[in-house]
């Protein structure tokens, strides 16, 4: 019998409570999509309102996952619906709960920084990037990075991992060959050369553009000019233009 507040399902033949990995990956993909939209909107336009809305939704979703039941988390409900015609792949629930707890802490951090205090700086950028990386690895590769951290803090190692990686060693025939590595290296080189060529055809040199951005606008008083002075951390990461955009200095 599975209750309302049970984490995972108890299914005969499995040593621990389990979750459907297909639904979990689908849910991660849904969350990743909206996270990327909110992140890029803030990055490109300086509008953090969608990010604040997403952070609240993200926190509510993960609160339900951890403290109520994953069955009732909105993203997992949608994920389960999308994969409803696929054969379930059951994985251990304990390590997923630990991994989602990491996401919950990141969501609380973003709530404090972005929603409550409207902080704009490298800290929330790092936290947001960490969320995106965790979600991307989950949905793209089926790799739960938080689950790997689980084994570092628990005596009992994770069981029933996606793809059977906890129980089965990878087959030698599936290992990458040097020829495949050479193909990837050549591809990266081609993309890099193309990017270099495209950058060389830019209509305006980056140095002139940066100089233009550092020039105070006409009519701006001294206080406004001081407010819009780009901090050192933004200059160090080449973030001058984005910093001005995010702080309404353009």
C-alpha positions in Angstrom: 0.0 0.0 0.0 1.4 3.4 -1.0 0.1 6.3 1.0 -0.3 10.0 0.2 3.0 11.0 2.0 5.1 8.1 0.9 8.2 8.9 -1.1 8.4 6.5 -4.0 6.4 3.3 -4.7 6.9 0.0 -2.9 6.8 -2.6 -5.7 7.3 -6.3 -5.2 10.7 -7.6 -6.3 12.5 -4.3 -5.6 14.6 -3.9 -2.4 13.9 -0.2 -2.0 11.2 2.2 -2.9 11.4 3.2 -6.5 10.5 6.0 -9.0 9.8 5.8 -12.7 13.0 7.2 -14.2 11.3 8.0 -17.5 8.8 10.3 -15.8 11.7 11.8 -13.7 13.7 12.6 -16.8 10.7 14.0 -18.6 9.9 16.2 -15.6 13.5 17.4 -15.5 13.3 18.3 -19.2 10.2 20.4 -18.5 11.8 22.2 -15.6 15.0 22.7 -17.6 13.1 24.3 -20.5 11.4 26.9 -18.4 14.6 27.5 -16.4 16.5 28.2 -19.6 13.8 30.5 -20.9 13.8 32.5 -17.7 17.6 32.6 -17.5 18.1 33.7 -21.1 15.4 36.3 -20.8 17.2 37.8 -17.8 20.6 37.5 -19.5 19.6 39.1 -22.8 16.9 41.7 -21.8 17.7 42.4 -18.2 14.1 41.5 -17.2 14.2 39.3 -14.1 10.5 39.1 -13.5 10.1 35.7 -15.4 13.1 34.4 -13.3 11.4 35.4 -10.1 8.2 33.6 -11.1 10.1 30.5 -12.1 12.0 30.4 -8.8 8.8 30.4 -6.8 7.3 27.7 -9.1 10.5 25.7 -8.9 10.5 25.9 -5.1 6.9 24.8 -4.8 7.4 21.9 -7.2 10.4 20.6 -5.2 8.7 21.1 -1.9 5.9 18.8 -3.0 8.4 16.3 -4.4 10.4 16.1 -1.1 7.9 16.7 1.7 4.6 15.4 0.2 4.9 12.9 -2.6 6.6 13.0 -6.0 3.3 11.7 -7.4 1.7 15.1 -6.8 4.6 17.4 -8.1 3.3 19.3 -11.1 6.4 18.7 -13.3 6.4 15.0 -12.6 2.6 14.8 -13.3 3.3 16.3 -16.7 6.3 14.1 -17.2 4.4 11.0 -16.3 1.7 12.0 -18.8 4.2 12.5 -21.6 5.7 9.0 -21.1 2.5 7.3 -20.2 2.8 4.8 -23.1 6.4 3.9 -22.3 7.5 1.0 -20.2 8.5 2.2 -16.8 12.2 2.0 -15.7 12.3 1.9 -12.0 15.2 3.4 -10.0 15.9 3.8 -6.3 14.0 6.6 -4.6 16.4 7.4 -1.7 19.1 8.8 -3.9 16.6 10.8 -5.9 15.3 12.4 -2.7 18.8 13.4 -1.7 19.5 14.9 -5.2 16.2 16.8 -5.1 17.1 18.1 -1.6 20.1 19.8 -3.3 17.8 21.4 -5.8 15.5 22.5 -3.0 18.4 24.2 -1.2 19.4 26.0 -4.5 15.8 27.1 -4.9 15.7 28.5 -1.4 18.9 30.4 -2.1 17.5 31.8 -5.3 14.3 32.8 -3.5 16.3 34.8 -1.0 18.6 36.4 -3.5 16.4 37.1 -6.6 12.8 37.2 -5.3 13.1 38.7 -1.9 16.3 40.9 -2.1 16.5 41.4 -5.9 20.2 40.7 -5.9 21.9 41.0 -9.3 25.5 39.7 -9.4 27.8 36.7 -9.7 26.3 34.7 -6.8 22.8 34.2 -8.2 24.4 33.6 -11.6 26.5 30.7 -10.2 23.5 29.2 -8.3 21.3 29.4 -11.4 24.0 27.8 -13.6 24.3 25.0 -11.0 20.6 24.3 -11.3 20.8 24.3 -15.1 23.7 21.9 -15.1 22.0 19.4 -12.7 18.8 19.5 -14.8 20.6 19.2 -18.1 22.6 16.1 -17.0 19.4 14.5 -15.7 17.3 15.1 -18.8 19.9 14.8 -21.5 22.1 11.9 -20.3 20.0 10.3 -17.5 22.9 11.1 -15.1 21.8 12.2 -11.7 24.8 14.2 -10.3 23.2 14.6 -7.0 22.7 10.8 -6.7 26.5 10.4 -7.2 27.0 12.8 -4.2 24.6 10.6 -2.3 27.1 7.8 -2.1 29.7 10.1 -0.4 27.4 10.8 2.6 25.6 7.4 3.0 27.1 4.1 4.2 24.5 2.2 2.2 25.3 2.9 -1.5 22.6 3.8 -4.0 20.7 0.9 -5.6 18.8 0.6 -8.8 20.5 3.5 -10.6 19.5 4.5 -14.1 21.0 2.3 -16.8 22.0 -0.2 -14.1 25.3 1.6 -13.5 25.2 0.8 -9.8 25.1 -3.0 -10.4 26.6 -3.6 -13.9 30.0 -2.7 -15.2 30.0 -1.0 -18.6 30.7 -3.3 -21.6 34.2 -2.9 -23.1 32.7 -2.8 -26.6 30.9 0.4 -25.7 34.0 2.3 -24.7 35.1 5.2 -26.9 37.9 4.6 -29.5 40.6 7.0 -30.4 39.1 7.4 -33.9 35.9 8.7 -32.4 37.9 11.1 -30.2 39.7 12.4 -33.3 36.3 13.0 -35.0 35.1 15.0 -32.0 38.3 17.0 -31.9 38.1 17.8 -35.6 34.5 18.8 -35.2 35.4 21.2 -32.3 38.2 22.6 -34.4 35.9 23.3 -37.3 33.4 25.0 -35.1 36.1 27.1 -33.4 37.6 28.1 -36.8 34.1 29.1 -38.0 33.5 31.2 -34.9 36.8 32.9 -35.4 36.0 33.7 -39.0 32.5 35.0 -38.2 34.0 37.2 -35.4 36.4 38.7 -37.9 33.6 39.8 -40.1 31.8 41.7 -37.3 30.6 45.2 -38.5 32.0 46.9 -35.4 35.1 45.9 -33.4 34.5 44.8 -29.8 36.9 47.4 -28.5 34.9 50.3 -30.0 31.7 48.8 -28.7 33.2 48.6 -25.2 34.4 52.1 -25.4 31.0 53.3 -26.4 29.4 51.5 -23.5 31.9 53.0 -21.0 31.1 56.6 -22.1 28.4 58.2 -19.8 25.2 59.3 -21.6 24.7 63.0 -22.1 22.6 64.6 -19.4 23.3 61.9 -16.8 24.1 63.5 -13.4 27.1 62.5 -11.3 25.0 60.3 -9.0 23.6 58.3 -11.9 27.1 58.0 -13.4 28.4 56.6 -10.2 25.5 54.1 -9.9 26.2 52.9 -13.4 29.9 52.4 -12.8 30.7 48.8 -13.8 32.2 46.8 -10.8 35.4 45.0 -11.1 33.9 41.5 -11.0 31.8 42.3 -14.1 34.8 43.6 -15.9 36.8 40.5 -14.9 34.4 38.2 -16.6 33.7 40.4 -19.6 30.2 41.2 -18.3 30.2 45.0 -18.7 27.4 45.3 -21.2 25.2 42.8 -19.5 25.8 44.4 -16.1 24.7 47.8 -17.5 21.7 46.2 -19.1 20.6 44.4 -15.9 21.0 47.6 -13.9 19.1 49.8 -16.4 22.3 51.8 -17.3 22.0 51.6 -21.1 
